[in-house]
């Protein structure tokens, strides 16, 4: 088998084994990417501060995850009732 065929076979059969970001009931569950590849650990975040800390400490990496995580943080703010709504005149 040549290299190109092998690469295509691997690409077509690849299924990610880890979920990086998911919503679970009232919390955000994030893969702690600081520990990869040696350990797989998930952070369960229930507060906006927890989400901010995960971003600051680089537990979340990669543009897609860094992009969606703050949106989930906004959802947590709504759940917490701590979201401030700004109104403009």
Secondary structure, 3 states (H helix, E strand, C coil): CCHHHHHHHHHHHCCCCCCCEEEECCEEEEECCCCCCCCCCEEEECCHHHHHHHHHCCCCCCHHHHHHHHHHHHHHHHHHCCCCCCCCC
